[in-house]
Amino acid sequence: MLQITTTHQPASDLGYLLHKNPHAIHRKEMAYGEAILVYPEVSAERCTAAILLNVDTVGLARRRGGMRWSDYVNERPYVASSFVSSAIKEMFATAMSGRSKERQDLADTEIPFVIELAAVKVRGGEEFARNLFEPLGYGVECTPIPLDETFTDWATGPYMKLRLTTTKRLLDVLNHLYVLIPVLDDDKHYFVGKDEVEKLLRRGEGWLAGHPLREQITRRYLDHQRTLTRVALAQLTEQDGEVDPDAAEEQRQEAREKDARAASLHDLRLQAAADVILARGAKTVLDLGCGEGRLIALLLKHVQITQMVGVDVALQSLEKIKRRLRWDQLPEKLKEKLTLVHGSVTYRDAAWQGFDAAALVEVIEHLDEERLPSLEKVVFREAQPRLVVVTTPNQEYNALFPSLPADTMRHDDHRFEWTRTQFTAWCERVATDYGYTVVIEPVGPVDETHGAPSQMGVFTR
């Protein structure tokens, strides 16, 4: 998963810096399986330390309970992710503190390193990876990893090999990797709570406050939890000396108001989708990209709904749904209605066929545009629900958000945002290609010039 190499001579002193004997194999039991540290190359001229992982995906899925086999048939064992960050912290805790009993002078010295991530999912592509590491003084080489050509009709993966070169203290390299690997992946394998803010500030000390992408780093590291993100950013802003405490409080208040507006708009989108689904008499519903399950909560209480399947690429989101619904206290009849599936809307699943309705509420804009044909085939050609409801932001309406800078998107994970004309063209083309009719409707208050904040396509087969 991860290799760290130095040529600072004698290079074998890397073992002293890492507090791990280069001539031994080091194993550590982890919550997700096993982490292993080995040194594939040890000499006075060059030394490499490598972290390998054995991820027990079957055990993880079984411990979560109530999940399907697709929970653990995924890329998690094969890409660098927050699993690797946990291994770094467990294996190199002393090195991350900057202490070295035998070689403190070396621990305090900037030495050359080459860091290689054999495979990492980069949500945002090569440009995002460069923008993360280059401001910190790393040379960055990105090599895309192509999927087998058999599957290119369905999806192109955001996977790449990452090679970083730098001259730094080892503790700086380890802290950068600990924070930024899960930021690249934009996912975490464990619950993110208040203690993660303290971890981020501690590991980001001295570099995160001044990083040009500190907001994106903070948001992704904290799993897009708004309250935690606000708290962390406020502290980082004060560390950077950009504003005084009063101004920082004004920023926090502005962020709270922005969050309230966003939440209100999201409620409007969810209600609009639910109203259409219920009005069309749908009884079985697929919620594709279900997030934290708010649409599920809206629909599940209706007697009309006999079956719901929530699908999301993030396991944490599925766990949040259970907490939101108070799964342990949920009546058995409601539990029987709902299935939660860890999966992607760009990969077909025969189990998704035969549903009355499918909803994609604020989902498509989180995909790279070149992956939309895969989604179209999965939803409209393979699953073929009788009704499909798609909502997405209206890019034209962004001009009415005073706190949104020009030419930026509403969310840092959005890959695109369409105008009304662009969305209409896409809807009409998809409807024609796959045998549907479509009606476009505004969602939210309509401005005479800029339209509504969101737009909804209602497809009927």
Secondary structure, 3 states (H helix, E strand, C coil): CEEEEECCCCHHHHHHHHCCCCCCCEEEEECCEEEEEEEEEECCCCEEEEEEEEECHHHHHHHHCCCCHHHCCCCHHHCECHHHHHHHHHHCHHHHHCCCCCCHHHHCCCEEEEEEEEEEECCCHHHHHHHHHHHHCCEEEEEECCCCHHHCCCCCCCEEEEEEEEEECHHHHHHHHHHHHHHHHCCCCCCCCCHHHHHHHHHCCCCCCCCCCHHHHHHHHCCCCHHHHHHHHHHHHHHHCCCCHHHHHHHHHHHHHHHHHHHHHHHHHHHHHHHHHHHCCCCEEEEECCCCCHHHHHHHCCCCCCEEEEEECCHHHHHHHHHHHCHHHCCHHHHHHEEEEECCCCCCCHHHCCCCEEEEECCHHHCCHHHHHHHHHHHHHHHCCCEEEEEEEEHHHHHHCCCCCCCCCCCCCCCCCECHHHHHHHHHHHHHHHCCEEEEEEECCCECCCECCEEEEEEEC
